[in-house]
Amino acid sequence: MRREIPVQEWPSFLERLGRERRAWLCTMDYAGSVQAREQPLESISIGEGVDIRLGGRVVHLDAPQAVHVEHTGKGALKLVQIEDNVGRTLTLRISEKQIRRSS
């Protein structure tokens, strides 16, 4: 099921997602091009736009316009889509796999 995150919730939602899914394997597409495939999520930060760090790559969105999420039938988050002001979409597909973090 797809739903839109209200704009006032974007910062808390995205920063929480970055913390809770840190080290989970993700695939990131931006503007129709794969930016990273099955790489660990490092962080998501909000400031002058949105920065997503995944597998050593950073993708920056200057002016997000919408944030959508989709969940599996069991309720697990499976993807996040962020649309920018010129119609490009960043899609972050979240795997059910997490790499082990060293203590």
N, C-alpha and C positions, 0 to 999 in steps of 0.2 A: 504494500500500500504506500502510495506517495503522498507526502504532505509538505506544506510550506511552513518554514519556521518564521514567526513574526519578526520584523526587523529589530525591534527592541531586544529580542532574545539572541540575536546573532553572536555578539561578543561572548556571552557566557556559554552558549551552546558550543561554539567552535573551539574555545579555549578548553572547555571540559572534554570535548571529543579528543583534542590533542593530548591531553593528560591520560584519559582513560584508555585510549587505543595506541598509546606510545608503544612502539616495537611490534605492532601488528603488521602483517604483510598487507600491502595495498597496491593497487594499480591506479595510476593517475593519467587521465586524458585531459588535454586542454586544447580547445579550438580544433578538435578533430584529429589531434596528433598524440600518440602515446608518449608521455614524458618519463614514466617509470613503470616497470612491470614487476609485481610481486616483490616490492622493496619495503623495508621497515619504515613505518611512520615515525618521524623524529619530533616534529612539533607543528602546531598551528598557532599563529599569532595574529592579533588584530591590532592595527594602528592606523596608518595611512593606507588603508586597504587590508588585504588578507595575504599572509605569507604561509605557504604550506611547504614544509621540508620533508622530503621523502627520499630515502636512499642516497643522500648526498646532493640531491637537486633541490632547488628552491623555485617555486612558481609564485609570482606576485600578481594579484588582481587589484587594480587601482580603485575601481568604483563598483563594488558588488551591488547588484540590484535585487537579487532573490537568492534564497537558500532553500533547497528542497532536500528531503530525506526519503529513503525507501527502506522498509524493513522486510525481513523474511516472513514466511507464514508463522514462524515460531516467535516473532517479535524482535529478533536480533537486527541491529542496524546493518544494512548491506551496502548502501551507497549514499553519498552526499553530493549534490550538484549545486554549484555556485555560478550564477549568471552575472556577467559584467555589463557595463553600460553600452557596449557596442555589439552585444548579442553573442559573444563567445561564452562557452560553457566549460567549466572545469568539473570533471567527474572523478570522484575518489571512490573506488570500489574497495570495500574492506573485506579481506579474507577472514575466514574463521581461524586462521593460523596466527600464532604469535611466536616470535623468536624469543629464546630465553635470554633474560638479562643477567649479567653477572652481578653477584652481590658485592 
